[in-house]
Amino acid sequence: MVDAEFSTSWTDPDYVAAVVAVLAVGALAFYSSVTDGAPSIETILFVLLWVTVPATLAHEIARRWG
């Protein structure tokens, strides 16, 4: 069930950013499953950027076009 206060419209910037962030985390989970070794600090920072940058861009695009 979807909460009545949370919009599920593709024109809602928060919804679009949440969907993009979930997809980015899924892609990173897949990537981490095929690589070996423990993550370094550079890898952790790269992961944070890899999730936040697409989510922020999607939020801004949806905000301006919606």
CHARMM-style PDB file with segment names, atoms N, HN, CA, C and O in Angstrom:
ATOM      1  N   MET     1       0.834  -1.178   0.000  1.00  0.00      PROA
ATOM      2  CA  MET     1       0.000   0.000   0.000  1.00  0.00      PROA
ATOM      3  C   MET     1       0.883   1.246   0.000  1.00  0.00      PROA
ATOM      4  O   MET     1       1.926   1.293   0.651  1.00  0.00      PROA
ATOM      5  N   VAL     2       0.454   2.207  -0.715  1.00  0.00      PROA
ATOM      6  HN  VAL     2      -0.393   2.169  -1.244  1.00  0.00      PROA
ATOM      7  CA  VAL     2       1.168   3.474  -0.791  1.00  0.00      PROA
ATOM      8  C   VAL     2       0.507   4.462   0.152  1.00  0.00      PROA
ATOM      9  O   VAL     2      -0.717   4.587   0.191  1.00  0.00      PROA
ATOM     10  N   ASP     3       1.332   5.155   0.905  1.00  0.00      PROA
ATOM     11  HN  ASP     3       2.327   5.054   0.873  1.00  0.00      PROA
ATOM     12  CA  ASP     3       0.819   6.177   1.818  1.00  0.00      PROA
ATOM     13  C   ASP     3       0.179   7.302   1.015  1.00  0.00      PROA
ATOM     14  O   ASP     3       0.687   7.687  -0.037  1.00  0.00      PROA
ATOM     15  N   ALA     4      -0.924   7.821   1.507  1.00  0.00      PROA
ATOM     16  HN  ALA     4      -1.337   7.507   2.362  1.00  0.00      PROA
ATOM     17  CA  ALA     4      -1.645   8.880   0.793  1.00  0.00      PROA
ATOM     18  C   ALA     4      -0.828  10.164   0.712  1.00  0.00      PROA
ATOM     19  O   ALA     4      -1.050  10.976  -0.186  1.00  0.00      PROA
ATOM     20  N   GLU     5       0.108  10.361   1.628  1.00  0.00      PROA
ATOM     21  HN  GLU     5       0.288   9.701   2.358  1.00  0.00      PROA
ATOM     22  CA  GLU     5       0.913  11.580   1.636  1.00  0.00      PROA
ATOM     23  C   GLU     5       2.083  11.518   0.664  1.00  0.00      PROA
ATOM     24  O   GLU     5       2.678  12.548   0.351  1.00  0.00      PROA
ATOM     25  N   PHE     6       2.422  10.323   0.182  1.00  0.00      PROA
ATOM     26  HN  PHE     6       1.938   9.486   0.437  1.00  0.00      PROA
ATOM     27  CA  PHE     6       3.558  10.167  -0.728  1.00  0.00      PROA
ATOM     28  C   PHE     6       3.045  10.044  -2.154  1.00  0.00      PROA
ATOM     29  O   PHE     6       2.305   9.114  -2.474  1.00  0.00      PROA
ATOM     30  N   SER     7       3.432  10.972  -3.003  1.00  0.00      PROA
ATOM     31  HN  SER     7       4.033  11.727  -2.743  1.00  0.00      PROA
ATOM     32  CA  SER     7       2.983  10.984  -4.391  1.00  0.00      PROA
ATOM     33  C   SER     7       3.756   9.957  -5.206  1.00  0.00      PROA
ATOM     34  O   SER     7       4.965   9.799  -5.039  1.00  0.00      PROA
ATOM     35  N   THR     8       3.046   9.261  -6.088  1.00  0.00      PROA
ATOM     36  HN  THR     8       2.063   9.390  -6.224  1.00  0.00      PROA
ATOM     37  CA  THR     8       3.692   8.301  -6.985  1.00  0.00      PROA
ATOM     38  C   THR     8       3.597   8.760  -8.430  1.00  0.00      PROA
ATOM     39  O   THR     8       3.523   7.939  -9.344  1.00  0.00      PROA
ATOM     40  N   SER     9       3.598  10.046  -8.634  1.00  0.00      PROA
ATOM     41  HN  SER     9       3.658  10.713  -7.891  1.00  0.00      PROA
ATOM     42  CA  SER     9       3.527  10.609  -9.974  1.00  0.00      PROA
ATOM     43  C   SER     9       4.937  10.771 -10.535  1.00  0.00      PROA
ATOM     44  O   SER     9       5.857  11.169  -9.821  1.00  0.00      PROA
ATOM     45  N   TRP    10       5.098  10.459 -11.818  1.00  0.00      PROA
ATOM     46  HN  TRP    10       4.351  10.136 -12.399  1.00  0.00      PROA
ATOM     47  CA  TRP    10       6.401  10.606 -12.453  1.00  0.00      PROA
ATOM     48  C   TRP    10       6.800  12.055 -12.628  1.00  0.00      PROA
ATOM     49  O   TRP    10       7.932  12.338 -13.022  1.00  0.00      PROA
ATOM     50  N   THR    11       5.900  12.976 -12.344  1.00  0.00      PROA
ATOM     51  HN  THR    11       4.981  12.746 -12.025  1.00  0.00      PROA
ATOM     52  CA  THR    11       6.260  14.391 -12.403  1.00  0.00      PROA
ATOM     53  C   THR    11       6.644  14.941 -11.042  1.00  0.00      PROA
ATOM     54  O   THR    11       7.069  16.091 -10.942  1.00  0.00      PROA
ATOM     55  N   ASP    12       6.502  14.138  -9.986  1.00  0.00      PROA
ATOM     56  HN  ASP    12       6.157  13.204 -10.067  1.00  0.00      PROA
ATOM     57  CA  ASP    12       6.888  14.567  -8.641  1.00  0.00      PROA
ATOM     58  C   ASP    12       8.397  14.393  -8.479  1.00  0.00      PROA
ATOM     59  O   ASP    12       8.894  13.272  -8.585  1.00  0.00      PROA
ATOM     60  N   PRO    13       9.135  15.471  -8.226  1.00  0.00      PROA
ATOM     61  CA  PRO    13      10.604  15.377  -8.143  1.00  0.00      PROA
ATOM     62  C   PRO    13      11.102  14.423  -7.059  1.00  0.00      PROA
ATOM     63  O   PRO    13      12.092  13.723  -7.270  1.00  0.00      PROA
ATOM     64  N   ASP    14      10.443  14.382  -5.915  1.00  0.00      PROA
ATOM     65  HN  ASP    14       9.639  14.951  -5.743  1.00  0.00      PROA
ATOM     66  CA  ASP    14      10.885  13.487  -4.845  1.00  0.00      PROA
ATOM     67  C   ASP    14      10.728  12.021  -5.250  1.00  0.00      PROA
ATOM     68  O   ASP    14      11.591  11.196  -4.953  1.00  0.00      PROA
ATOM     69  N   TYR    15       9.639  11.705  -5.921  1.00  0.00      PROA
ATOM     70  HN  TYR    15       8.938  12.376  -6.163  1.00  0.00      PROA
ATOM     71  CA  TYR    15       9.404  10.333  -6.370  1.00  0.00      PROA
ATOM     72  C   TYR    15      10.433   9.926  -7.420  1.00  0.00      PROA
ATOM     73  O   TYR    15      10.985   8.828  -7.359  1.00  0.00      PROA
ATOM     74  N   VAL    16      10.689  10.799  -8.371  1.00  0.00      PROA
ATOM     75  HN  VAL    16      10.241  11.692  -8.421  1.00  0.00      PROA
ATOM     76  CA  VAL    16      11.662  10.504  -9.426  1.00  0.00      PROA
ATOM     77  C   VAL    16      13.051  10.309  -8.829  1.00  0.00      PROA
ATOM     78  O   VAL    16      13.763   9.380  -9.208  1.00  0.00      PROA
ATOM     79  N   ALA    17      13.440  11.174  -7.901  1.00  0.00      PROA
ATOM     80  HN  ALA    17      12.861  11.929  -7.593  1.00  0.00      PROA
ATOM     81  CA  ALA    17      14.754  11.047  -7.263  1.00  0.00      PROA
ATOM     82  C   ALA    17      14.856   9.749  -6.470  1.00  0.00      PROA
ATOM     83  O   ALA    17      15.907   9.109  -6.466  1.00  0.00      PROA
ATOM     84  N   ALA    18      13.782   9.357  -5.803  1.00  0.00      PROA
ATOM     85  HN  ALA    18      12.928   9.877  -5.806  1.00  0.00      PROA
ATOM     86  CA  ALA    18      13.796   8.108  -5.036  1.00  0.00      PROA
ATOM     87  C   ALA    18      13.945   6.904  -5.957  1.00  0.00      PROA
ATOM     88  O   ALA    18      14.701   5.983  -5.648  1.00  0.00      PROA
ATOM     89  N   VAL    19      13.245   6.898  -7.072  1.00  0.00      PROA
ATOM     90  HN  VAL    19      12.631   7.646  -7.323  1.00  0.00      PROA
ATOM     91  CA  VAL    19      13.348   5.788  -8.020  1.00  0.00      PROA
ATOM     92  C   VAL    19      14.753   5.706  -8.604  1.00  0.00      PROA
ATOM     93  O   VAL    19      15.319   4.618  -8.702  1.00  0.00      PROA
ATOM     94  N   VAL    20      15.313   6.831  -8.988  1.00  0.00      PROA
ATOM     95  HN  VAL    20      14.853   7.716  -8.908  1.00  0.00      PROA
ATOM     96  CA  VAL    20      16.667   6.846  -9.555  1.00  0.00      PROA
ATOM     97  C   VAL    20      17.688   6.386  -8.512  1.00  0.00      PROA
ATOM     98  O   VAL    20      18.613   5.643  -8.842  1.00  0.00      PROA
ATOM     99  N   ALA    21      17.532   6.813  -7.271  1.00  0.00      PROA
ATOM    100  HN  ALA    21      16.781   7.416  -7.003  1.00  0.00      PROA
ATOM    101  CA  ALA    21      18.462   6.399  -6.215  1.00  0.00      PROA
ATOM    102  C   ALA    21      18.382   4.895  -5.970  1.00  0.00      PROA
ATOM    103  O   ALA    21      19.410   4.244  -5.780  1.00  0.00      PROA
ATOM    104  N   VAL    22      17.181   4.342  -5.973  1.00  0.00      PROA
ATOM    105  HN  VAL    22      16.346   4.871  -6.127  1.00  0.00      PROA
ATOM    106  CA  VAL    22      17.031   2.895  -5.771  1.00  0.00      PROA
ATOM    107  C   VAL    22      17.670   2.128  -6.925  1.00  0.00      PROA
ATOM    108  O   VAL    22      18.339   1.119  -6.702  1.00  0.00      PROA
ATOM    109  N   LEU    23      17.473   2.591  -8.139  1.00  0.00      PROA
ATOM    110  HN  LEU    23      16.929   3.411  -8.320  1.00  0.00      PROA
ATOM    111  CA  LEU    23      18.111   1.936  -9.286  1.00  0.00      PROA
ATOM    112  C   LEU    23      19.633   2.043  -9.220  1.00  0.00      PROA
ATOM    113  O   LEU    23      20.332   1.092  -9.569  1.00  0.00      PROA
ATOM    114  N   ALA    24      20.151   3.182  -8.779  1.00  0.00      PROA
ATOM    115  HN  ALA    24      19.583   3.955  -8.495  1.00  0.00      PROA
ATOM    116  CA  ALA    24      21.601   3.352  -8.656  1.00  0.00      PROA
ATOM    117  C   ALA    24      22.170   2.430  -7.590  1.00  0.00      PROA
ATOM    118  O   ALA    24      23.237   1.847  -7.780  1.00  0.00      PROA
ATOM    119  N   VAL    25      21.472   2.293  -6.476  1.00  0.00      PROA
ATOM    120  HN  VAL    25      20.605   2.767  -6.321  1.00  0.00      PROA
ATOM    121  CA  VAL    25      21.935   1.387  -5.419  1.00  0.00      PROA
ATOM    122  C   VAL    25      21.899  -0.056  -5.914  1.00  0.00      PROA
ATOM    123  O   VAL    25      22.802  -0.835  -5.610  1.00  0.00      PROA
ATOM    124  N   GLY    26      20.878  -0.415  -6.663  1.00  0.00      PROA
ATOM    125  HN  GLY    26      20.144   0.219  -6.910  1.00  0.00      PROA
ATOM    126  CA  GLY    26      20.808  -1.764  -7.230  1.00  0.00      PROA
ATOM    127  C   GLY    26      21.956  -2.043  -8.183  1.00  0.00      PROA
ATOM    128  O   GLY    26      22.535  -3.128  -8.162  1.00  0.00      PROA
ATOM    129  N   ALA    27      22.285  -1.067  -9.017  1.00  0.00      PROA
ATOM    130  HN  ALA    27      21.814  -0.185  -9.034  1.00  0.00      PROA
ATOM    131  CA  ALA    27      23.415  -1.231  -9.935  1.00  0.00      PROA
ATOM    132  C   ALA    27      24.723  -1.369  -9.167  1.00  0.00      PROA
ATOM    133  O   ALA    27      25.584  -2.166  -9.541  1.00  0.00      PROA
ATOM    134  N   LEU    28      24.874  -0.603  -8.103  1.00  0.00      PROA
ATOM    135  HN  LEU    28      24.175   0.044  -7.799  1.00  0.00      PROA
ATOM    136  CA  LEU    28      26.088  -0.716  -7.284  1.00  0.00      PROA
ATOM    137  C   LEU    28      26.152  -2.049  -6.556  1.00  0.00      PROA
ATOM    138  O   LEU    28      27.235  -2.614  -6.404  1.00  0.00      PROA
ATOM    139  N   ALA    29      25.019  -2.560  -6.105  1.00  0.00      PROA
ATOM    140  HN  ALA    29      24.139  -2.101  -6.229  1.00  0.00      PROA
ATOM    141  CA  ALA    29      25.002  -3.875  -5.454  1.00  0.00      PROA
ATOM    142  C   ALA    29      25.422  -4.956  -6.449  1.00  0.00      PROA
ATOM    143  O   ALA    29      26.169  -5.870  -6.099  1.00  0.00      PROA
ATOM    144  N   PHE    30      24.948  -4.851  -7.673  1.00  0.00      PROA
ATOM    145  HN  PHE    30      24.341  -4.109  -7.958  1.00  0.00      PROA
ATOM    146  CA  PHE    30      25.360  -5.802  -8.707  1.00  0.00      PROA
ATOM    147  C   PHE    30      26.858  -5.687  -8.980  1.00  0.00      PROA
ATOM    148  O   PHE    30      27.554  -6.698  -9.079  1.00  0.00      PROA
ATOM    149  N   TYR    31      27.349  -4.459  -9.100  1.00  0.00      PROA
ATOM    150  HN  TYR    31      26.784  -3.638  -9.020  1.00  0.00      PROA
ATOM    151  CA  TYR    31      28.776  -4.247  -9.350  1.00  0.00      PROA
ATOM    152  C   TYR    31      29.625  -4.816  -8.213  1.00  0.00      PROA
ATOM    153  O   TYR    31      30.653  -5.447  -8.458  1.00  0.00      PROA
ATOM    154  N   SER    32      29.195  -4.594  -6.979  1.00  0.00      PROA
ATOM    155  HN  SER    32      28.359  -4.081  -6.780  1.00  0.00      PROA
ATOM    156  CA  SER    32      29.982  -5.088  -5.846  1.00  0.00      PROA
ATOM    157  C   SER    32      29.964  -6.608  -5.769  1.00  0.00      PROA
ATOM    158  O   SER    32      30.881  -7.206  -5.207  1.00  0.00      PROA
ATOM    159  N   SER    33      28.943  -7.237  -6.320  1.00  0.00      PROA
ATOM    160  HN  SER    33      28.197  -6.751  -6.777  1.00  0.00      PROA
ATOM    161  CA  SER    33      28.902  -8.697  -6.285  1.00  0.00      PROA
ATOM    162  C   SER    33      29.856  -9.326  -7.293  1.00  0.00      PROA
ATOM    163  O   SER    33      30.236 -10.486  -7.133  1.00  0.00      PROA
ATOM    164  N   VAL    34      30.248  -8.595  -8.317  1.00  0.00      PROA
ATOM    165  HN  VAL    34      29.939  -7.652  -8.447  1.00  0.00      PROA
ATOM    166  CA  VAL    34      31.150  -9.164  -9.320  1.00  0.00      PROA
ATOM    167  C   VAL    34      32.598  -8.728  -9.135  1.00  0.00      PROA
ATOM    168  O   VAL    34      33.471  -9.197  -9.866  1.00  0.00      PROA
ATOM    169  N   THR    35      32.881  -7.842  -8.177  1.00  0.00      PROA
ATOM    170  HN  THR    35      32.172  -7.461  -7.583  1.00  0.00      PROA
ATOM    171  CA  THR    35      34.257  -7.423  -7.925  1.00  0.00      PROA
ATOM    172  C   THR    35      34.777  -8.082  -6.654  1.00  0.00      PROA
ATOM    173  O   THR    35      34.005  -8.499  -5.791  1.00  0.00      PROA
ATOM    174  N   ASP    36      36.089  -8.167  -6.558  1.00  0.00      PROA
ATOM    175  HN  ASP    36      36.717  -7.828  -7.259  1.00  0.00      PROA
ATOM    176  CA  ASP    36      36.723  -8.777  -5.390  1.00  0.00      PROA
ATOM    177  C   ASP    36      37.357  -7.710  -4.515  1.00  0.00      PROA
ATOM    178  O   ASP    36      37.657  -6.609  -4.976  1.00  0.00      PROA
ATOM    179  N   GLY    37      37.558  -8.046  -3.254  1.00  0.00      PROA
ATOM    180  HN  GLY    37      37.314  -8.941  -2.879  1.00  0.00      PROA
ATOM    181  CA  GLY    37      38.278  -7.165  -2.346  1.00  0.00      PROA
ATOM    182  C   GLY    37      37.382  -6.267  -1.526  1.00  0.00      PROA
ATOM    183  O   GLY    37      36.204  -6.073  -1.827  1.00  0.00      PROA
ATOM    184  N   ALA    38      37.981  -5.723  -0.478  1.00  0.00      PROA
ATOM    185  HN  ALA    38      38.938  -5.880  -0.235  1.00  0.00      PROA
ATOM    186  CA  ALA    38      37.265  -4.800   0.401  1.00  0.00      PROA
ATOM    187  C   ALA    38      37.282  -3.401  -0.204  1.00  0.00      PROA
ATOM    188  O   ALA    38      38.236  -3.037  -0.891  1.00  0.00      PROA
ATOM    189  N   PRO    39      36.244  -2.619   0.043  1.00  0.00      PROA
ATOM    190  CA  PRO    39      36.214  -1.271  -0.537  1.00  0.00      PROA
ATOM    191  C   PRO    39      37.196  -0.327   0.158  1.00  0.00      PROA
ATOM    192  O   PRO    39      37.356  -0.370   1.378  1.00  0.00      PROA
ATOM    193  N   SER    40      37.845   0.518  -0.626  1.00  0.00      PROA
ATOM    194  HN  SER    40      37.715   0.552  -1.617  1.00  0.00      PROA
ATOM    195  CA  SER    40      38.731   1.544  -0.073  1.00  0.00      PROA
ATOM    196  C   SER    40      37.930   2.821   0.138  1.00  0.00      PROA
ATOM    197  O   SER    40      36.760   2.885  -0.237  1.00  0.00      PROA
ATOM    198  N   ILE    41      38.546   3.834   0.731  1.00  0.00      PROA
ATOM    199  HN  ILE    41      39.497   3.782   1.035  1.00  0.00      PROA
ATOM    200  CA  ILE    41      37.855   5.101   0.965  1.00  0.00      PROA
ATOM    201  C   ILE    41      37.493   5.767  -0.362  1.00  0.00      PROA
ATOM    202  O   ILE    41      36.458   6.425  -0.465  1.00  0.00      PROA
ATOM    203  N   GLU    42      38.346   5.597  -1.381  1.00  0.00      PROA
ATOM    204  HN  GLU    42      39.187   5.063  -1.298  1.00  0.00      PROA
ATOM    205  CA  GLU    42      38.033   6.157  -2.693  1.00  0.00      PROA
ATOM    206  C   GLU    42      36.801   5.489  -3.291  1.00  0.00      PROA
ATOM    207  O   GLU    42      35.970   6.150  -3.913  1.00  0.00      PROA
ATOM    208  N   THR    43      36.687   4.185  -3.101  1.00  0.00      PROA
ATOM    209  HN  THR    43      37.363   3.648  -2.596  1.00  0.00      PROA
ATOM    210  CA  THR    43      35.523   3.462  -3.611  1.00  0.00      PROA
ATOM    211  C   THR    43      34.255   3.896  -2.895  1.00  0.00      PROA
ATOM    212  O   THR    43      33.209   4.048  -3.526  1.00  0.00      PROA
ATOM    213  N   ILE    44      34.334   4.097  -1.596  1.00  0.00      PROA
ATOM    214  HN  ILE    44      35.184   3.974  -1.083  1.00  0.00      PROA
ATOM    215  CA  ILE    44      33.164   4.528  -0.829  1.00  0.00      PROA
ATOM    216  C   ILE    44      32.719   5.916  -1.275  1.00  0.00      PROA
ATOM    217  O   ILE    44      31.523   6.157  -1.435  1.00  0.00      PROA
ATOM    218  N   LEU    45      33.663   6.830  -1.477  1.00  0.00      PROA
ATOM    219  HN  LEU    45      34.635   6.635  -1.347  1.00  0.00      PROA
ATOM    220  CA  LEU    45      33.314   8.165  -1.963  1.00  0.00      PROA
ATOM    221  C   LEU    45      32.733   8.109  -3.372  1.00  0.00      PROA
ATOM    222  O   LEU    45      31.794   8.839  -3.687  1.00  0.00      PROA
ATOM    223  N   PHE    46      33.284   7.251  -4.213  1.00  0.00      PROA
ATOM    224  HN  PHE    46      34.047   6.658  -3.957  1.00  0.00      PROA
ATOM    225  CA  PHE    46      32.753   7.082  -5.562  1.00  0.00      PROA
ATOM    226  C   PHE    46      31.319   6.568  -5.522  1.00  0.00      PROA
ATOM    227  O   PHE    46      30.474   7.017  -6.296  1.00  0.00      PROA
ATOM    228  N   VAL    47      31.045   5.635  -4.627  1.00  0.00      PROA
ATOM    229  HN  VAL    47      31.731   5.270  -3.998  1.00  0.00      PROA
ATOM    230  CA  VAL    47      29.690   5.090  -4.485  1.00  0.00      PROA
ATOM    231  C   VAL    47      28.717   6.176  -4.043  1.00  0.00      PROA
ATOM    232  O   VAL    47      27.608   6.271  -4.571  1.00  0.00      PROA
ATOM    233  N   LEU    48      29.124   6.991  -3.083  1.00  0.00      PROA
ATOM    234  HN  LEU    48      30.024   6.914  -2.655  1.00  0.00      PROA
ATOM    235  CA  LEU    48      28.251   8.081  -2.636  1.00  0.00      PROA
ATOM    236  C   LEU    48      27.945   9.048  -3.773  1.00  0.00      PROA
ATOM    237  O   LEU    48      26.804   9.483  -3.929  1.00  0.00      PROA
ATOM    238  N   LEU    49      28.949   9.383  -4.561  1.00  0.00      PROA
ATOM    239  HN  LEU    49      29.876   9.030  -4.435  1.00  0.00      PROA
ATOM    240  CA  LEU    49      28.722  10.259  -5.714  1.00  0.00      PROA
ATOM    241  C   LEU    49      27.861   9.580  -6.771  1.00  0.00      PROA
ATOM    242  O   LEU    49      27.016  10.221  -7.395  1.00  0.00      PROA
ATOM    243  N   TRP    50      28.075   8.285  -6.972  1.00  0.00      PROA
ATOM    244  HN  TRP    50      28.761   7.764  -6.465  1.00  0.00      PROA
ATOM    245  CA  TRP    50      27.370   7.544  -8.003  1.00  0.00      PROA
ATOM    246  C   TRP    50      25.879   7.451  -7.700  1.00  0.00      PROA
ATOM    247  O   TRP    50      25.074   7.298  -8.618  1.00  0.00      PROA
ATOM    248  N   VAL    51      25.500   7.541  -6.435  1.00  0.00      PROA
ATOM    249  HN  VAL    51      26.154   7.665  -5.689  1.00  0.00      PROA
ATOM    250  CA  VAL    51      24.084   7.495  -6.055  1.00  0.00      PROA
ATOM    251  C   VAL    51      23.493   8.899  -5.972  1.00  0.00      PROA
ATOM    252  O   VAL    51      22.385   9.127  -6.456  1.00  0.00      PROA
ATOM    253  N   THR    52      24.213   9.840  -5.366  1.00  0.00      PROA
ATOM    254  HN  THR    52      25.113   9.655  -4.973  1.00  0.00      PROA
ATOM    255  CA  THR    52      23.621  11.159  -5.133  1.00  0.00      PROA
ATOM    256  C   THR    52      23.560  12.032  -6.381  1.00  0.00      PROA
ATOM    257  O   THR    52      22.614  12.803  -6.544  1.00  0.00      PROA
ATOM    258  N   VAL    53      24.546  11.926  -7.260  1.00  0.00      PROA
ATOM    259  HN  VAL    53      25.315  11.300  -7.127  1.00  0.00      PROA
ATOM    260  CA  VAL    53      24.536  12.776  -8.458  1.00  0.00      PROA
ATOM    261  C   VAL    53      23.360  12.441  -9.382  1.00  0.00      PROA
ATOM    262  O   VAL    53      22.644  13.359  -9.782  1.00  0.00      PROA
ATOM    263  N   PRO    54      23.124  11.169  -9.743  1.00  0.00      PROA
ATOM    264  CA  PRO    54      21.956  10.898 -10.594  1.00  0.00      PROA
ATOM    265  C   PRO    54      20.631  11.241  -9.919  1.00  0.00      PROA
ATOM    266  O   PRO    54      19.710  11.725 -10.577  1.00  0.00      PROA
ATOM    267  N   ALA    55      20.524  10.997  -8.616  1.00  0.00      PROA
ATOM    268  HN  ALA    55      21.272  10.604  -8.081  1.00  0.00      PROA
ATOM    269  CA  ALA    55      19.283  11.323  -7.911  1.00  0.00      PROA
ATOM    270  C   ALA    55      19.045  12.826  -7.898  1.00  0.00      PROA
ATOM    271  O   ALA    55      17.914  13.277  -8.078  1.00  0.00      PROA
ATOM    272  N   THR    56      20.099  13.600  -7.688  1.00  0.00      PROA
ATOM    273  HN  THR    56      21.018  13.233  -7.541  1.00  0.00      PROA
ATOM    274  CA  THR    56      19.964  15.061  -7.688  1.00  0.00      PROA
ATOM    275  C   THR    56      19.610  15.579  -9.076  1.00  0.00      PROA
ATOM    276  O   THR    56      18.751  16.449  -9.216  1.00  0.00      PROA
ATOM    277  N   LEU    57      20.267  15.051 -10.097  1.00  0.00      PROA
ATOM    278  HN  LEU    57      20.965  14.344  -9.984  1.00  0.00      PROA
ATOM    279  CA  LEU    57      19.949  15.464 -11.463  1.00  0.00      PROA
ATOM    280  C   LEU    57      18.509  15.113 -11.830  1.00  0.00      PROA
ATOM    281  O   LEU    57      17.808  15.923 -12.436  1.00  0.00      PROA
ATOM    282  N   ALA    58      18.067  13.912 -11.466  1.00  0.00      PROA
ATOM    283  HN  ALA    58      18.637  13.254 -10.974  1.00  0.00      PROA
ATOM    284  CA  ALA    58      16.691  13.513 -11.761  1.00  0.00      PROA
ATOM    285  C   ALA    58      15.699  14.398 -11.023  1.00  0.00      PROA
ATOM    286  O   ALA    58      14.658  14.757 -11.572  1.00  0.00      PROA
ATOM    287  N   HSD    59      16.013  14.748  -9.790  1.00  0.00      PROA
ATOM    288  HN  HSD    59      16.859  14.456  -9.344  1.00  0.00      PROA
ATOM    289  CA  HSD    59      15.136  15.626  -9.010  1.00  0.00      PROA
ATOM    290  C   HSD    59      15.015  16.988  -9.682  1.00  0.00      PROA
ATOM    291  O   HSD    59      13.913  17.521  -9.807  1.00  0.00      PROA
ATOM    292  N   GLU    60      16.129  17.551 -10.112  1.00  0.00      PROA
ATOM    293  HN  GLU    60      17.024  17.118 -10.011  1.00  0.00      PROA
ATOM    294  CA  GLU    60      16.107  18.870 -10.748  1.00  0.00      PROA
ATOM    295  C   GLU    60      15.389  18.843 -12.099  1.00  0.00      PROA
ATOM    296  O   GLU    60      14.635  19.761 -12.422  1.00  0.00      PROA
ATOM    297  N   ILE    61      15.622  17.802 -12.877  1.00  0.00      PROA
ATOM    298  HN  ILE    61      16.234  17.056 -12.614  1.00  0.00      PROA
ATOM    299  CA  ILE    61      14.941  17.700 -14.172  1.00  0.00      PROA
ATOM    300  C   ILE    61      13.436  17.569 -13.977  1.00  0.00      PROA
ATOM    301  O   ILE    61      12.662  18.229 -14.672  1.00  0.00      PROA
ATOM    302  N   ALA    62      13.013  16.723 -13.039  1.00  0.00      PROA
ATOM    303  HN  ALA    62      13.641  16.187 -12.475  1.00  0.00      PROA
ATOM    304  CA  ALA    62      11.576  16.559 -12.783  1.00  0.00      PROA
ATOM    305  C   ALA    62      10.974  17.838 -12.219  1.00  0.00      PROA
ATOM    306  O   ALA    62       9.827  18.169 -12.522  1.00  0.00      PROA
ATOM    307  N   ARG    63      11.728  18.555 -11.406  1.00  0.00      PROA
ATOM    308  HN  ARG    63      12.659  18.287 -11.160  1.00  0.00      PROA
ATOM    309  CA  ARG    63      11.215  19.802 -10.826  1.00  0.00      PROA
ATOM    310  C   ARG    63      11.011  20.858 -11.908  1.00  0.00      PROA
ATOM    311  O   ARG    63      10.031  21.602 -11.878  1.00  0.00      PROA
ATOM    312  N   ARG    64      11.927  20.922 -12.851  1.00  0.00      PROA
ATOM    313  HN  ARG    64      12.724  20.318 -12.875  1.00  0.00      PROA
ATOM    314  CA  ARG    64      11.829  21.951 -13.895  1.00  0.00      PROA
ATOM    315  C   ARG    64      10.821  21.590 -14.980  1.00  0.00      PROA
ATOM    316  O   ARG    64      10.175  22.479 -15.536  1.00  0.00      PROA
ATOM    317  N   TRP    65      10.673  20.305 -15.291  1.00  0.00      PROA
ATOM    318  HN  TRP    65      11.197  19.583 -14.839  1.00  0.00      PROA
ATOM    319  CA  TRP    65       9.736  19.898 -16.333  1.00  0.00      PROA
ATOM    320  C   TRP    65       8.357  19.590 -15.787  1.00  0.00      PROA
ATOM    321  O   TRP    65       7.381  19.593 -16.538  1.00  0.00      PROA
ATOM    322  N   GLY    66       8.257  19.323 -14.490  1.00  0.00      PROA
ATOM    323  HN  GLY    66       9.049  19.321 -13.880  1.00  0.00      PROA
ATOM    324  CA  GLY    66       6.973  18.920 -13.894  1.00  0.00      PROA
ATOM    325  C   GLY    66       6.199  20.072 -13.496  1.00  0.00      PROA
ATOM    326  OT1 GLY    66       5.093  19.922 -12.977  1.00  0.00      PROA
TER     327      GLY     66
END
